[in-house]
Amino acid sequence: MLTTRKQNWGEDRVTFFDEDGHLRSLLASWTNVDEPDAFTSAAAGRSWLRVDDLARLRVLLDEVRGALQRRNGVKNNTPRK
């Protein structure tokens, strides 16, 4: 199976022809075309998320919650740290 790698839609993707001859594409991060990064090697399957990724997720969730509350006219009664 011939595979290629390129930037597509702002992401590294691997393209290949399937058994029926159709061109398919996957995110490169979903494959093993790259060597694992240092975090992945050190985590050894014990952790899927980095601390900084979790912190960014928390900020995003807070923003979404605030937008939904403003849209619904709900006051935020959650104490801030």
N, C-alpha and C positions, 0 to 999 in steps of 0.2 A: 504494500500500500504506500503510495507516494504522498508525503505530507509536506506542506510548506508553512512558514510562519510569517506573519506580517501584521502591521498596525491596521486595524479596521474599526471604524466607529470609535476611535480613540482608545482602543484596547488591543493588547497583543492577542492575536487569534491564531489557531492552527487550522488549516484547511486540508481536507482530504477527500478522496472519492470512496464512497461506501461500496458494499458488495454489489449493489445494483448499478453502480457507475454514476450515482448522483453526487454532486459536489456538496460537502458538508463543512461546517465550521463550528469550532468550539473555542471558548476562552482558553488561552494558554495556561492560565492558573488552574484550570480543571484537569490538566493533563500532567504528565511527568516529563515534559520536554525540557523544563528547567531544573537545575539543581535546586534542592531546597535551600531557603535562606537560613541565616544563623538562628533566628527565633524558632523556626520550624524544627530544625535539627535539635536545638536545646530542649524544646518542649517535648519532643519524642511522643507526640500524640496525646499528651496530658492536657494541653490547652489549645483551643482553636482560635482564641482572640487575644490580641495584645492589649495591654493596659491602656495605651494611648488610643487605640481603636474604641475601646469601651468608653473612655472619657468623651470622645467625639460623638459616640452614639447617645450618651446621656444628654449632651448639649442639644443635639438634634431632637431628641424626644421632648425635652423641655420646651423647645421652640414650637414644636407641633402641638403640644398640650396647651401652651399659651395662645396660639392662634385659634385652636378649637374653642377654648374658653371665651376668648374675645368674640368669636363668631356667635356663640350661644349666649352671650351676655352673662357669663358666670364669673364671679369674682374669685381671685386666687386667695384661698385661705391657708395655703401651705406655708409653714414657716420657712424662711430663708436661712441658710447657714451664714 
